[in-house]
Amino acid sequence: MNPKNSQDLFNKIRSQFTNIRLGDENGAATADPNNAVFFEFEFQEDADTFGSVSISLADGENMKVYYNRDLVSKIDEDSRDEWYAFLKELKDFAVEHQLRFDVRDITKNNLTKQDYENLADTNKTVNTDEMSEE
């Protein structure tokens, strides 16, 4: 994790959106942007809120953007252009910070605490003792 990447991403998001929720490398809430690897906020255009967006820098090499697949279908054409422009800005940010960029639409409205914990544990190993054979 690079604290500069975290702070820079926080500043980029904060310049366009409010109520940003931050999570640390363990998936727990944090108030310090330097320690944040998860960023969650509502995509808003004018007075309309279209859905939750989550960004992960958990593995230090990738920027992963998660959003509800209904987000794009909810917005009008002008706001859709803003959405794609925002994604392009994020991609440019990733390139500038030497990160790979990955965008994923998900069926959930937003990620849960458990989702963040699972994403935080990118090197998680499978415990075969707990697996059952059928």
N, C-alpha and C positions, 0 to 999 in steps of 0.2 A: 504494500500500500504506500502510495506517495502522498504525503499530506498536502503538497502543493496542488496536485491534481484534484484532491478533494475540495480544497478551498476554492480553486478556480471554478470547478463545476458548481459549487454552491453559489458563488457570485453570479455565474451565468444564469442559473435557474432563478435566483432571487431577483435578477433584473427584469424578469418577465412574469413571475408568479409569486403568490404569497402562500403563507401557511405550509412551508416546506418541513416535512418530518424527516429527521436524520437517524440513521442507525449505524452502529459501530461494527467492527469485524466479527463480533459474536452475535450480531442480529439484535442487540439491545439498543434502546433509544439513547441518543446522545445529543447534547446541545452544542458540542464543539465541531464545527465544520472540518477542522483538520483531522479529526478522528473518524469522520463519517466515510462509510463505503456504500451506504444505501441512502437514496434520496427519493422521497415520495411526495407528490403534490397533485393537485387537481388541475387538469388542463382547462384553462378558461380563456374565452375570447369575449371581450366586452363584458357583459353581465351574465353570460351563459357559461355554465359549467358542464363539460362534456364527459369527464371521466378521470379516473386516477391513472397516473403515470409513475412508474418506479424505475429507477436507474441504479445499477449495481456496478461498483468498481472493486468487488470483493477479491478477485484473484490478482489484481494489479496489472494485468495484461490486456484485459478486455473491458469495454464499456457495453453493458447489456441494458437495453431499454425494453421494459415490459409495459404493455397497455392492453386494456380490454378491447377485444375485437369489435365490440359494438361502438366504440368511440368514434370511428370514422363514419359509420352509418348514421350517427346522431347529428353530425354537424352539417351545416349548409356549405355551399361551394366556396364562399369566401373564407370561412373558418377552416375548411379543409386545406385550402392553400396555405393558411397560416400554420396548420399542423405539419404539413410536409416541409415547409420552410424551417420550422423548429427542428424537425428531425435532421434536416441538412445541416443546420447549425451544430447540432450535437455530433454529427459525423465529422464535420470540420474540426470541432473541439478534440475529438478522439484522435484524428490524424495529427493535429498539432502536438498532442501529448503522447504520441507514439503508442496509442492503444488501438486494438482491433475493435470494430464497431459491429454490434449485433442487435437487431430489433426483433422482438417477438410479440405477437398478439396472443393473448391468453383468454380463456373463457371466464376467468374470475373477474369480478369487479375491481379487486385490488389484491395484493399479496398479503398474507397473514404473517404474524410473528413467526410461526413455524416455518413458513416459506423462507423468510429472511435467515433464520437459523440454518436451514438446509443449504441455502446459497452461500452463507458465510463459511460453512464447513466444506469447502471445495475439494479437500483431500480426504473426505470421509471414506473409510474402508467398510466393507461389508463384513459383519460378524456372522460367520457361517454356523456358529453354535446355536444361534437363534433362528436359523432357517429350518423349515420343516421339509421333509421329503414326502412326495405324494406318490 
